[in-house]
Amino acid sequence: MSAAEDATPISAAEAATLFDDLHSAPALVIAVSGGPDSTALLVLAARWRAARKQGPALLAVTVDHGLRPESAREARAVKRLAGKLGIRHRTLRWTGSKPTTALQEEARHVRYQLLAAAARGAGAPCVLTAHTLDDQAETVLLRMARGSGIAGLAAMARQSRRDGVVLARPLLHIPKARLVATLKKARIGFADDPTNRDASFTRPRLRAIMPALAAEGCDARNLARLASRLARANAALELLVDGAERYLALKSKDGPRAGFDAALFAAMPEEIRLRLLKRVIDRTGHEGPAELGKVETLLVALDLALGEREPKLKQTLAGAVISVAGGRVWAAGLGATTPPTVTALTWLYQRAECVGRPQCRAGHWPGT
């Protein structure tokens, strides 16, 4: 049975398993737009919490982007439903001017900022979102179209961090059809957002071709399965990169002020070199995560330089300066005067010193 054909309502027993790994949180924020997916998330979370003697306080939050005339009415409908379910509700509004380009991307960015702020205010470490199996499949297709690497094609994780809070996606393995069936069985209505069918946006266009892809075996379940397998491979690669970092750091006899050995770096597999380079740039630079394609281009230049008799290179990317001199690879923030002032390499060296010392994680392992 394909994901599209599976329209079995979610039972109470199954619903209980969706949230049990979140039972120890003091509070949880539930992101509810009023559409079928998030409305089902609200209903299922309310049932789960009502069945428990103890558990987190629930707060439903609706972000009104003010982009459609119906949005305020939909937010009020969510508030009424939350009240019936015994859950507190807040409506947050995106005020001020809106961009004329990349509107959906900016709306998404603002939405998560508002949700994270609400979570911090409520003492909630997690924000629950209603991403489904169908959303995961669309994300895989979207990233395939963009030529993403292994990490990108792994798509969404069940839990990830953003804006200082954990985003939890308890419905990520559930087809949308089952959520709609659950609401219909409970006779609970939901909003219909016409932008989900607006072909001027990418995701609705991908949705339109899904039936044809499914007919060839490329359905939502198989796309999500691909994401899961690539996530597994990505996790294994990241462990190898961790080991490569420690190896380079421990081989730097003069400590973090000496960069790392270019010959040792050059001898590593290409994927490991690529990930190491991206990590160093992301930690040293100040312009956000470096684009994979640009890191690949830089790695080609770096490899060419390392093949010369007297390797020399100096290039910038994402606010970081990568250079080769004296048989070492250096990384510095843009504007630094000398290679030894390298926060990323200092981090790497401290991480190597902390192996087997869990108490060092907070002090020396930023970003983990």
C-alpha positions as YAML, in Angstrom:
chain: A
units: angstrom
residues:
- id: 1
  name: MET
  ca: [0.00, 0.00, 0.00]
- id: 2
  name: SER
  ca: [1.42, 3.40, -0.97]
- id: 3
  name: ALA
  ca: [1.44, 6.39, 1.37]
- id: 4
  name: ALA
  ca: [-1.27, 8.03, -0.74]
- id: 5
  name: GLU
  ca: [-3.50, 4.97, -0.42]
- id: 6
  name: ASP
  ca: [-3.03, 4.58, 3.35]
- id: 7
  name: ALA
  ca: [-5.93, 6.53, 4.87]
- id: 8
  name: THR
  ca: [-6.28, 4.63, 8.14]
- id: 9
  name: PRO
  ca: [-7.08, 6.91, 11.10]
- id: 10
  name: ILE
  ca: [-4.41, 6.98, 13.81]
- id: 11
  name: SER
  ca: [-5.46, 4.95, 16.84]
- id: 12
  name: ALA
  ca: [-5.05, 6.12, 20.44]
- id: 13
  name: ALA
  ca: [-2.39, 3.46, 21.03]
- id: 14
  name: GLU
  ca: [-0.40, 4.59, 18.00]
- id: 15
  name: ALA
  ca: [-0.79, 8.24, 18.95]
- id: 16
  name: ALA
  ca: [0.74, 7.52, 22.36]
- id: 17
  name: THR
  ca: [3.94, 6.27, 20.73]
- id: 18
  name: LEU
  ca: [4.36, 9.45, 18.67]
- id: 19
  name: PHE
  ca: [5.18, 11.67, 21.64]
- id: 20
  name: ASP
  ca: [6.56, 9.35, 24.33]
- id: 21
  name: ASP
  ca: [10.16, 10.45, 23.80]
- id: 22
  name: LEU
  ca: [9.03, 13.98, 24.75]
- id: 23
  name: HIS
  ca: [7.30, 13.11, 28.03]
- id: 24
  name: SER
  ca: [10.07, 14.48, 30.27]
- id: 25
  name: ALA
  ca: [10.02, 17.99, 28.78]
- id: 26
  name: PRO
  ca: [8.58, 20.62, 31.15]
- id: 27
  name: ALA
  ca: [6.59, 22.19, 28.31]
- id: 28
  name: LEU
  ca: [6.04, 21.80, 24.57]
- id: 29
  name: VAL
  ca: [5.03, 24.33, 21.94]
- id: 30
  name: ILE
  ca: [2.85, 22.99, 19.12]
- id: 31
  name: ALA
  ca: [2.99, 24.93, 15.87]
- id: 32
  name: VAL
  ca: [-0.56, 25.00, 14.48]
- id: 33
  name: SER
  ca: [-1.49, 26.85, 11.31]
- id: 34
  name: GLY
  ca: [-5.00, 25.43, 11.14]
- id: 35
  name: GLY
  ca: [-4.35, 23.18, 8.14]
- id: 36
  name: PRO
  ca: [-5.01, 19.43, 8.30]
- id: 37
  name: ASP
  ca: [-1.50, 18.35, 9.30]
- id: 38
  name: SER
  ca: [-0.98, 20.77, 12.18]
- id: 39
  name: THR
  ca: [-4.59, 20.43, 13.36]
- id: 40
  name: ALA
  ca: [-4.11, 16.66, 13.56]
- id: 41
  name: LEU
  ca: [-0.86, 17.23, 15.46]
- id: 42
  name: LEU
  ca: [-2.73, 19.38, 17.98]
- id: 43
  name: VAL
  ca: [-5.50, 16.83, 18.42]
- id: 44
  name: LEU
  ca: [-3.12, 13.87, 18.77]
- id: 45
  name: ALA
  ca: [-0.85, 15.71, 21.23]
- id: 46
  name: ALA
  ca: [-3.86, 16.73, 23.32]
- id: 47
  name: ARG
  ca: [-5.10, 13.13, 23.45]
- id: 48
  name: TRP
  ca: [-1.64, 11.90, 24.43]
- id: 49
  name: ARG
  ca: [-1.30, 14.45, 27.22]
- id: 50
  name: ALA
  ca: [-4.82, 13.86, 28.52]
- id: 51
  name: ALA
  ca: [-4.05, 10.14, 28.87]
- id: 52
  name: ARG
  ca: [-1.04, 10.82, 31.11]
- id: 53
  name: LYS
  ca: [-1.14, 11.69, 34.81]
- id: 54
  name: GLN
  ca: [2.02, 13.75, 34.43]
- id: 55
  name: GLY
  ca: [3.67, 15.34, 31.45]
- id: 56
  name: PRO
  ca: [4.63, 18.58, 29.76]
- id: 57
  name: ALA
  ca: [2.39, 21.62, 29.63]
- id: 58
  name: LEU
  ca: [1.20, 22.18, 26.06]
- id: 59
  name: LEU
  ca: [1.01, 25.54, 24.31]
- id: 60
  name: ALA
  ca: [-0.43, 25.82, 20.80]
- id: 61
  name: VAL
  ca: [1.01, 28.71, 18.79]
- id: 62
  name: THR
  ca: [-0.36, 30.04, 15.52]
- id: 63
  name: VAL
  ca: [1.74, 32.41, 13.43]
- id: 64
  name: ASP
  ca: [-0.42, 34.78, 11.41]
- id: 65
  name: HIS
  ca: [1.77, 35.98, 8.57]
- id: 66
  name: GLY
  ca: [-0.87, 38.44, 7.40]
- id: 67
  name: LEU
  ca: [-0.42, 37.30, 3.80]
- id: 68
  name: ARG
  ca: [-4.02, 36.16, 3.24]
- id: 69
  name: PRO
  ca: [-7.30, 37.73, 4.33]
- id: 70
  name: GLU
  ca: [-8.40, 34.41, 5.84]
- id: 71
  name: SER
  ca: [-5.39, 34.02, 8.14]
- id: 72
  name: ALA
  ca: [-6.85, 35.89, 11.13]
- id: 73
  name: ARG
  ca: [-10.06, 33.86, 10.96]
- id: 74
  name: GLU
  ca: [-8.06, 30.62, 10.77]
- id: 75
  name: ALA
  ca: [-6.03, 31.63, 13.83]
- id: 76
  name: ARG
  ca: [-9.26, 32.22, 15.77]
- id: 77
  name: ALA
  ca: [-10.52, 28.79, 14.73]
- id: 78
  name: VAL
  ca: [-7.34, 27.18, 16.07]
- id: 79
  name: LYS
  ca: [-7.80, 29.08, 19.34]
- id: 80
  name: ARG
  ca: [-11.34, 27.74, 19.69]
- id: 81
  name: LEU
  ca: [-10.24, 24.17, 19.01]
- id: 82
  name: ALA
  ca: [-7.33, 24.44, 21.44]
- id: 83
  name: GLY
  ca: [-9.76, 25.70, 24.11]
- id: 84
  name: LYS
  ca: [-12.03, 22.70, 23.56]
- id: 85
  name: LEU
  ca: [-9.02, 20.41, 23.93]
- id: 86
  name: GLY
  ca: [-7.90, 22.13, 27.13]
- id: 87
  name: ILE
  ca: [-4.71, 23.59, 25.64]
- id: 88
  name: ARG
  ca: [-3.47, 27.17, 25.96]
- id: 89
  name: HIS
  ca: [-3.13, 29.07, 22.70]
- id: 90
  name: ARG
  ca: [-1.28, 32.12, 21.43]
- id: 91
  name: THR
  ca: [-1.43, 33.91, 18.09]
- id: 92
  name: LEU
  ca: [1.76, 35.63, 16.96]
- id: 93
  name: ARG
  ca: [1.72, 38.06, 14.06]
- id: 94
  name: TRP
  ca: [4.30, 38.96, 11.46]
- id: 95
  name: THR
  ca: [4.06, 42.72, 11.43]
- id: 96
  name: GLY
  ca: [5.83, 45.32, 9.33]
- id: 97
  name: SER
  ca: [6.67, 45.38, 5.63]
- id: 98
  name: LYS
  ca: [6.93, 42.17, 3.62]
- id: 99
  name: PRO
  ca: [9.56, 41.47, 0.95]
- id: 100
  name: THR
  ca: [8.59, 41.52, -2.72]
- id: 101
  name: THR
  ca: [10.85, 38.57, -3.56]
- id: 102
  name: ALA
  ca: [11.50, 35.23, -1.82]
- id: 103
  name: LEU
  ca: [8.35, 35.84, 0.24]
- id: 104
  name: GLN
  ca: [7.81, 32.19, 1.24]
- id: 105
  name: GLU
  ca: [11.41, 31.80, 2.39]
- id: 106
  name: GLU
  ca: [11.26, 34.95, 4.51]
- id: 107
  name: ALA
  ca: [7.87, 33.95, 5.96]
- id: 108
  name: ARG
  ca: [9.34, 30.60, 6.97]
- id: 109
  name: HIS
  ca: [12.34, 32.32, 8.58]
- id: 110
  name: VAL
  ca: [10.13, 34.70, 10.56]
- id: 111
  name: ARG
  ca: [7.77, 31.88, 11.54]
- id: 112
  name: TYR
  ca: [10.54, 29.85, 13.16]
- id: 113
  name: GLN
  ca: [11.93, 32.90, 14.92]
- id: 114
  name: LEU
  ca: [8.52, 33.63, 16.43]
- id: 115
  name: LEU
  ca: [7.98, 30.00, 17.41]
- id: 116
  name: ALA
  ca: [11.41, 29.81, 19.06]
- id: 117
  name: ALA
  ca: [10.70, 33.01, 21.00]
- id: 118
  name: ALA
  ca: [7.37, 31.59, 22.17]
- id: 119
  name: ALA
  ca: [9.08, 28.38, 23.26]
- id: 120
  name: ARG
  ca: [11.69, 30.24, 25.29]
- id: 121
  name: GLY
  ca: [8.96, 32.32, 26.89]
- id: 122
  name: ALA
  ca: [7.03, 29.18, 27.84]
- id: 123
  name: GLY
  ca: [10.08, 27.33, 29.16]
- id: 124
  name: ALA
  ca: [9.67, 24.76, 26.37]
- id: 125
  name: PRO
  ca: [12.83, 23.16, 24.95]
- id: 126
  name: CYS
  ca: [10.93, 21.83, 21.92]
- id: 127
  name: VAL
  ca: [8.66, 23.11, 19.18]
- id: 128
  name: LEU
  ca: [6.51, 20.39, 17.58]
- id: 129
  name: THR
  ca: [5.90, 20.77, 13.85]
- id: 130
  name: ALA
  ca: [3.54, 18.75, 11.66]
- id: 131
  name: HIS
  ca: [5.91, 17.70, 8.87]
- id: 132
  name: THR
  ca: [4.67, 14.46, 7.33]
- id: 133
  name: LEU
  ca: [5.96, 11.65, 5.15]
- id: 134
  name: ASP
  ca: [4.67, 13.60, 2.14]
- id: 135
  name: ASP
  ca: [6.67, 16.67, 3.21]
- id: 136
  name: GLN
  ca: [9.78, 14.53, 3.55]
- id: 137
  name: ALA
  ca: [9.33, 13.17, 0.02]
- id: 138
  name: GLU
  ca: [8.88, 16.69, -1.38]
- id: 139
  name: THR
  ca: [12.01, 17.83, 0.44]
- id: 140
  name: VAL
  ca: [14.03, 15.01, -1.12]
- id: 141
  name: LEU
  ca: [12.78, 15.93, -4.60]
- id: 142
  name: LEU
  ca: [13.45, 19.62, -3.99]
- id: 143
  name: ARG
  ca: [17.02, 18.94, -2.91]
- id: 144
  name: MET
  ca: [17.63, 16.50, -5.72]
- id: 145
  name: ALA
  ca: [16.61, 19.26, -8.13]
- id: 146
  name: ARG
  ca: [19.14, 21.55, -6.48]
- id: 147
  name: GLY
  ca: [21.94, 18.99, -6.68]
- id: 148
  name: SER
  ca: [22.31, 18.60, -2.91]
- id: 149
  name: GLY
  ca: [24.93, 16.35, -1.36]
- id: 150
  name: ILE
  ca: [24.39, 13.41, 0.98]
- id: 151
  name: ALA
  ca: [23.55, 15.60, 3.99]
- id: 152
  name: GLY
  ca: [20.97, 17.56, 2.00]
- id: 153
  name: LEU
  ca: [19.34, 14.47, 0.52]
- id: 154
  name: ALA
  ca: [18.97, 13.05, 4.03]
- id: 155
  name: ALA
  ca: [16.26, 15.75, 4.23]
- id: 156
  name: MET
  ca: [14.56, 16.37, 7.58]
- id: 157
  name: ALA
  ca: [15.48, 14.62, 10.81]
- id: 158
  name: ARG
  ca: [12.95, 13.68, 13.47]
- id: 159
  name: GLN
  ca: [14.66, 16.25, 15.68]
- id: 160
  name: SER
  ca: [16.95, 19.16, 14.82]
- id: 161
  name: ARG
  ca: [18.01, 22.46, 16.34]
- id: 162
  name: ARG
  ca: [17.06, 25.91, 15.11]
- id: 163
  name: ASP
  ca: [17.13, 29.33, 16.75]
- id: 164
  name: GLY
  ca: [18.16, 27.80, 20.07]
- id: 165
  name: VAL
  ca: [15.33, 25.26, 20.39]
- id: 166
  name: VAL
  ca: [14.71, 21.69, 19.27]
- id: 167
  name: LEU
  ca: [12.32, 21.19, 16.37]
- id: 168
  name: ALA
  ca: [10.55, 17.86, 16.85]
- id: 169
  name: ARG
  ca: [8.68, 16.23, 13.96]
- id: 170
  name: PRO
  ca: [6.67, 13.35, 15.47]
- id: 171
  name: LEU
  ca: [4.58, 12.85, 12.29]
- id: 172
  name: LEU
  ca: [7.49, 12.57, 9.87]
- id: 173
  name: HIS
  ca: [6.74, 8.92, 9.08]
- id: 174
  name: ILE
  ca: [2.96, 9.43, 8.86]
- id: 175
  name: PRO
  ca: [1.24, 9.98, 5.46]
- id: 176
  name: LYS
  ca: [-0.90, 13.09, 5.21]
- id: 177
  name: ALA
  ca: [-3.90, 10.97, 4.19]
- id: 178
  name: ARG
  ca: [-3.91, 9.30, 7.62]
- id: 179
  name: LEU
  ca: [-4.01, 12.67, 9.38]
- id: 180
  name: VAL
  ca: [-6.95, 13.82, 7.27]
- id: 181
  name: ALA
  ca: [-8.71, 10.52, 8.00]
- id: 182
  name: THR
  ca: [-8.10, 11.00, 11.73]
- id: 183
  name: LEU
  ca: [-9.71, 14.45, 11.67]
- id: 184
  name: LYS
  ca: [-12.65, 13.27, 9.59]
- id: 185
  name: LYS
  ca: [-13.33, 10.43, 12.01]
- id: 186
  name: ALA
  ca: [-13.29, 12.91, 14.90]
- id: 187
  name: ARG
  ca: [-15.43, 15.37, 12.87]
- id: 188
  name: ILE
  ca: [-12.89, 18.13, 13.31]
- id: 189
  name: GLY
  ca: [-12.61, 20.71, 10.55]
- id: 190
  name: PHE
  ca: [-9.47, 22.34, 9.24]
- id: 191
  name: ALA
  ca: [-8.42, 25.23, 7.02]
- id: 192
  name: ASP
  ca: [-7.59, 24.94, 3.33]
- id: 193
  name: ASP
  ca: [-4.65, 27.14, 2.34]
- id: 194
  name: PRO
  ca: [-4.87, 27.84, -1.42]
- id: 195
  name: THR
  ca: [-1.15, 28.63, -1.59]
- id: 196
  name: ASN
  ca: [-0.55, 24.88, -1.19]
- id: 197
  name: ARG
  ca: [-1.88, 24.56, -4.76]
- id: 198
  name: ASP
  ca: [-0.33, 27.74, -6.16]
- id: 199
  name: ALA
  ca: [1.88, 26.63, -9.05]
- id: 200
  name: SER
  ca: [3.97, 29.78, -8.75]
- id: 201
  name: PHE
  ca: [5.65, 28.06, -5.77]
- id: 202
  name: THR
  ca: [7.99, 25.08, -6.10]
- id: 203
  name: ARG
  ca: [6.43, 22.63, -3.65]
- id: 204
  name: PRO
  ca: [2.95, 22.72, -5.21]
- id: 205
  name: ARG
  ca: [4.56, 21.99, -8.59]
- id: 206
  name: LEU
  ca: [6.37, 19.02, -7.10]
- id: 207
  name: ARG
  ca: [3.10, 17.84, -5.53]
- id: 208
  name: ALA
  ca: [1.49, 17.91, -8.96]
- id: 209
  name: ILE
  ca: [4.01, 15.46, -10.43]
- id: 210
  name: MET
  ca: [3.98, 13.06, -7.47]
- id: 211
  name: PRO
  ca: [1.25, 10.78, -8.92]
- id: 212
  name: ALA
  ca: [3.28, 10.26, -12.10]
- id: 213
  name: LEU
  ca: [6.41, 9.52, -10.07]
- id: 214
  name: ALA
  ca: [4.50, 7.14, -7.81]
- id: 215
  name: ALA
  ca: [3.31, 5.22, -10.86]
- id: 216
  name: GLU
  ca: [6.98, 4.51, -11.61]
- id: 217
  name: GLY
  ca: [7.68, 3.40, -8.04]
- id: 218
  name: CYS
  ca: [9.05, 6.76, -6.89]
- id: 219
  name: ASP
  ca: [6.36, 7.34, -4.27]
- id: 220
  name: ALA
  ca: [6.52, 9.16, -0.95]
- id: 221
  name: ARG
  ca: [7.49, 6.05, 1.03]
- id: 222
  name: ASN
  ca: [10.41, 5.20, -1.24]
- id: 223
  name: LEU
  ca: [11.64, 8.80, -1.29]
- id: 224
  name: ALA
  ca: [11.45, 8.93, 2.51]
- id: 225
  name: ARG
  ca: [13.26, 5.58, 2.67]
- id: 226
  name: LEU
  ca: [16.01, 7.04, 0.51]
- id: 227
  name: ALA
  ca: [16.30, 9.98, 2.91]
- id: 228
  name: SER
  ca: [16.56, 7.62, 5.88]
- id: 229
  name: ARG
  ca: [19.32, 5.58, 4.25]
- id: 230
  name: LEU
  ca: [21.27, 8.68, 3.29]
- id: 231
  name: ALA
  ca: [20.88, 10.03, 6.83]
- id: 232
  name: ARG
  ca: [22.43, 6.80, 8.10]
- id: 233
  name: ALA
  ca: [25.33, 7.14, 5.65]
- id: 234
  name: ASN
  ca: [25.75, 10.81, 6.53]
- id: 235
  name: ALA
  ca: [25.99, 10.00, 10.25]
- id: 236
  name: ALA
  ca: [28.73, 7.45, 9.54]
- id: 237
  name: LEU
  ca: [30.65, 9.96, 7.43]
- id: 238
  name: GLU
  ca: [30.40, 12.58, 10.16]
- id: 239
  name: LEU
  ca: [31.98, 10.14, 12.63]
- id: 240
  name: LEU
  ca: [34.85, 9.62, 10.20]
- id: 241
  name: VAL
  ca: [35.28, 13.38, 9.89]
- id: 242
  name: ASP
  ca: [35.34, 13.64, 13.70]
- id: 243
  name: GLY
  ca: [38.20, 11.13, 13.72]
- id: 244
  name: ALA
  ca: [40.04, 12.98, 10.96]
- id: 245
  name: GLU
  ca: [39.77, 16.23, 12.93]
- id: 246
  name: ARG
  ca: [41.23, 14.63, 16.02]
- id: 247
  name: TYR
  ca: [44.03, 13.02, 13.99]
- id: 248
  name: LEU
  ca: [45.06, 16.33, 12.39]
- id: 249
  name: ALA
  ca: [44.90, 18.11, 15.74]
- id: 250
  name: LEU
  ca: [47.00, 15.52, 17.56]
- id: 251
  name: LYS
  ca: [49.59, 15.58, 14.78]
- id: 252
  name: SER
  ca: [49.98, 19.35, 15.23]
- id: 253
  name: LYS
  ca: [52.84, 19.22, 17.73]
- id: 254
  name: ASP
  ca: [52.89, 22.98, 18.16]
- id: 255
  name: GLY
  ca: [49.23, 23.15, 19.05]
- id: 256
  name: PRO
  ca: [46.44, 25.16, 17.45]
- id: 257
  name: ARG
  ca: [48.71, 28.04, 16.44]
- id: 258
  name: ALA
  ca: [50.41, 25.82, 13.84]
- id: 259
  name: GLY
  ca: [47.52, 25.15, 11.46]
- id: 260
  name: PHE
  ca: [47.38, 21.57, 10.28]
- id: 261
  name: ASP
  ca: [49.64, 19.47, 8.11]
- id: 262
  name: ALA
  ca: [48.81, 19.91, 4.41]
- id: 263
  name: ALA
  ca: [50.26, 16.54, 3.39]
- id: 264
  name: LEU
  ca: [48.18, 14.66, 5.95]
- id: 265
  name: PHE
  ca: [45.09, 16.55, 4.81]
- id: 266
  name: ALA
  ca: [45.82, 15.81, 1.13]
- id: 267
  name: ALA
  ca: [46.09, 12.07, 1.82]
- id: 268
  name: MET
  ca: [42.53, 11.85, 3.14]
- id: 269
  name: PRO
  ca: [39.56, 10.78, 0.94]
- id: 270
  name: GLU
  ca: [37.92, 13.59, -1.01]
- id: 271
  name: GLU
  ca: [34.60, 13.49, 0.89]
- id: 272
  name: ILE
  ca: [36.44, 13.71, 4.23]
- id: 273
  name: ARG
  ca: [38.57, 16.62, 2.99]
- id: 274
  name: LEU
  ca: [35.46, 18.38, 1.72]
- id: 275
  name: ARG
  ca: [33.63, 18.04, 5.02]
- id: 276
  name: LEU
  ca: [36.68, 19.06, 7.04]
- id: 277
  name: LEU
  ca: [37.11, 22.15, 4.91]
- id: 278
  name: LYS
  ca: [33.44, 23.09, 5.28]
- id: 279
  name: ARG
  ca: [33.58, 22.65, 9.05]
- id: 280
  name: VAL
  ca: [36.62, 24.89, 9.35]
- id: 281
  name: ILE
  ca: [35.03, 27.57, 7.15]
- id: 282
  name: ASP
  ca: [31.71, 27.46, 9.02]
- id: 283
  name: ARG
  ca: [33.42, 27.80, 12.40]
- id: 284
  name: THR
  ca: [35.88, 30.48, 11.36]
- id: 285
  name: GLY
  ca: [33.77, 32.57, 9.00]
- id: 286
  name: HIS
  ca: [31.05, 35.00, 9.93]
- id: 287
  name: GLU
  ca: [28.68, 34.80, 6.95]
- id: 288
  name: GLY
  ca: [26.81, 31.64, 7.86]
- id: 289
  name: PRO
  ca: [27.20, 28.12, 6.49]
- id: 290
  name: ALA
  ca: [29.24, 27.93, 3.30]
- id: 291
  name: GLU
  ca: [27.47, 26.63, 0.18]
- id: 292
  name: LEU
  ca: [28.54, 23.09, -0.70]
- id: 293
  name: GLY
  ca: [29.22, 23.94, -4.34]
- id: 294
  name: LYS
  ca: [31.53, 26.81, -3.37]
- id: 295
  name: VAL
  ca: [33.38, 24.61, -0.87]
- id: 296
  name: GLU
  ca: [33.84, 22.01, -3.63]
- id: 297
  name: THR
  ca: [35.33, 24.69, -5.90]
- id: 298
  name: LEU
  ca: [37.66, 25.83, -3.11]
- id: 299
  name: LEU
  ca: [38.75, 22.24, -2.45]
- id: 300
  name: VAL
  ca: [39.71, 21.84, -6.12]
- id: 301
  name: ALA
  ca: [41.87, 24.97, -5.87]
- id: 302
  name: LEU
  ca: [43.34, 23.75, -2.59]
- id: 303
  name: ASP
  ca: [44.18, 20.33, -4.06]
- id: 304
  name: LEU
  ca: [45.82, 21.96, -7.08]
- id: 305
  name: ALA
  ca: [47.91, 24.18, -4.80]
- id: 306
  name: LEU
  ca: [48.98, 21.22, -2.68]
- id: 307
  name: GLY
  ca: [50.21, 19.48, -5.83]
- id: 308
  name: GLU
  ca: [52.76, 22.23, -6.49]
- id: 309
  name: ARG
  ca: [56.39, 22.04, -5.36]
- id: 310
  name: GLU
  ca: [55.91, 25.08, -3.11]
- id: 311
  name: PRO
  ca: [52.18, 25.17, -2.34]
- id: 312
  name: LYS
  ca: [50.67, 28.62, -1.90]
- id: 313
  name: LEU
  ca: [47.02, 29.64, -1.73]
- id: 314
  name: LYS
  ca: [44.88, 32.34, -0.20]
- id: 315
  name: GLN
  ca: [41.13, 32.44, -0.84]
- id: 316
  name: THR
  ca: [38.10, 33.68, 1.06]
- id: 317
  name: LEU
  ca: [34.73, 32.02, 1.47]
- id: 318
  name: ALA
  ca: [31.80, 32.82, 3.76]
- id: 319
  name: GLY
  ca: [33.85, 35.25, 5.83]
- id: 320
  name: ALA
  ca: [36.80, 32.86, 6.28]
- id: 321
  name: VAL
  ca: [40.28, 33.01, 4.78]
- id: 322
  name: ILE
  ca: [41.81, 29.67, 3.77]
- id: 323
  name: SER
  ca: [45.51, 29.75, 2.98]
- id: 324
  name: VAL
  ca: [48.42, 27.38, 2.40]
- id: 325
  name: ALA
  ca: [51.93, 28.29, 3.49]
- id: 326
  name: GLY
  ca: [54.90, 26.48, 4.96]
- id: 327
  name: GLY
  ca: [53.35, 23.08, 4.37]
- id: 328
  name: ARG
  ca: [50.36, 23.94, 6.54]
- id: 329
  name: VAL
  ca: [46.71, 24.75, 5.87]
- id: 330
  name: TRP
  ca: [45.51, 27.82, 7.75]
- id: 331
  name: ALA
  ca: [42.04, 29.16, 8.47]
- id: 332
  name: ALA
  ca: [41.31, 32.62, 9.81]
- id: 333
  name: GLY
  ca: [38.39, 34.96, 10.06]
- id: 334
  name: LEU
  ca: [38.27, 37.60, 7.34]
- id: 335
  name: GLY
  ca: [40.29, 40.58, 8.54]
- id: 336
  name: ALA
  ca: [42.69, 38.58, 10.72]
- id: 337
  name: THR
  ca: [46.30, 39.70, 10.31]
- id: 338
  name: THR
  ca: [48.12, 36.39, 10.71]
- id: 339
  name: PRO
  ca: [47.18, 32.73, 10.19]
- id: 340
  name: PRO
  ca: [47.87, 31.65, 13.81]
- id: 341
  name: THR
  ca: [44.78, 33.52, 15.07]
- id: 342
  name: VAL
  ca: [42.48, 30.71, 14.01]
- id: 343
  name: THR
  ca: [39.49, 30.01, 16.20]
- id: 344
  name: ALA
  ca: [38.47, 26.93, 14.20]
- id: 345
  name: LEU
  ca: [41.85, 25.26, 14.59]
- id: 346
  name: THR
  ca: [41.93, 26.17, 18.29]
- id: 347
  name: TRP
  ca: [38.55, 24.43, 18.59]
- id: 348
  name: LEU
  ca: [39.92, 21.39, 16.75]
- id: 349
  name: TYR
  ca: [42.94, 21.14, 19.03]
- id: 350
  name: GLN
  ca: [40.87, 21.52, 22.19]
- id: 351
  name: ARG
  ca: [38.49, 18.86, 20.92]
- id: 352
  name: ALA
  ca: [41.39, 16.43, 20.50]
- id: 353
  name: GLU
  ca: [42.50, 17.17, 24.07]
- id: 354
  name: CYS
  ca: [38.98, 16.48, 25.32]
- id: 355
  name: VAL
  ca: [38.68, 12.93, 23.96]
- id: 356
  name: GLY
  ca: [37.40, 10.77, 26.79]
- id: 357
  name: ARG
  ca: [36.61, 13.79, 28.95]
- id: 358
  name: PRO
  ca: [32.83, 14.40, 28.66]
- id: 359
  name: GLN
  ca: [33.03, 17.30, 31.10]
- id: 360
  name: CYS
  ca: [34.85, 19.27, 28.40]
- id: 361
  name: ARG
  ca: [31.93, 19.24, 25.99]
- id: 362
  name: ALA
  ca: [30.36, 22.42, 27.28]
- id: 363
  name: GLY
  ca: [33.60, 24.37, 27.44]
- id: 364
  name: HIS
  ca: [35.45, 23.18, 24.38]
- id: 365
  name: TRP
  ca: [32.98, 21.71, 21.95]
- id: 366
  name: PRO
  ca: [30.92, 24.55, 20.53]
- id: 367
  name: GLY
  ca: [28.25, 23.52, 18.12]
- id: 368
  name: THR
  ca: [27.86, 19.97, 19.44]
...
